[in-house]
Structure formats: structure tokens, C-alpha cells
Amino acid sequence: MKRDANLSPLDRAVRIALGVALLGIGVFVVQGVVGIVVDLIGAVLVFSGAVGFCHVYKVCGICTAKKA
């Protein structure tokens, strides 16, 4: 099932950068359960930035991508 992209290139870049930063913080700075939660949030941000689709945006009716 293909989903239409709802993230702009800037939104995607910010999500990927923030996700990578959170992954680093979760691995090297924060320990225990909090570190795992931070890693999961970072992974979700990297994934949504990579595929260009955000389920939360879809539910809220938000689309930052330009319509063709």
C-alpha cells in the first residue's frame, strides 16, 4: 500500500537530523528505560523522514509537502 508523501523536504531533513541526534543521545548519554524511549523516538523520526510520510500528520490533516 503506497502512501502519498505529506512531508516537505525541509520537514524531512529536520526529522532525520533530530532523529539521528536523539539516537546518539539515547545510546551514549541516557541510560536505562529512558535511553530506550529516546532511541525509539529517534528511530521513528528517522524513518518518517526517510519515507516522507507521517501518520500523525495524516490523522491531523496536516500536509507540508507541495501538491504537484
N, C-alpha and C positions, 0 to 999 in steps of 0.2 A: 504494500500500500504506500503510494507516494504522497507525501505531504508538501504543500506549497510553502516555500520559504516565507517566513514572516519576520526575519531579522535583517536589518541593513548591514552593509559591510562594516561600518563603524561599530555597530552593536555587536557584531560577531567578533571583531578584533578585541573589543573591550572585554567581552566574556571570556575569550581564550586567555588573554593576559591575566585577568583576575583569577581565572581558574587555575592557571599554572602557578601563580603566586600562592593561592590557597593550598594547592598540593604540596608546595615546598614548605609552607608553614606547618601543615599537618604532619609532614614527615620529619622535619628537622627541629621544630620549635615546640610544638604542643604534643604532649604525651597522653596516652590512655584513650578513653572513650571520646574525649573532646577532639583529640587529634584525628580519630577515625571519622567523626562527624565533619570536621573541616575538610578532610580528604574527599569525602563523599560529595560535599557541596562543590568543591573544586572540580571533581570529575564530571558532575552534571553540567557545570558551566562550560567546561572544555568541550564536552560532547555536543551541547546545544549550539555552541559557537561554530563547531566544525560542520554540523549538518545544516545549520541555518534555520532551525525550527525550534520554537519554544512552546511547550504545551500550556504553560501559564499564560503566555500572551494570547494563545488561541482561545482559552476559556474566557479571558477578559476582553476579547475582541480588539486587541492591540496588534498593529502591524507597522513596523518601522521600515520594511522593505518597500522600495518603489514599485509601483504597479507598471507592468510593461505596456 
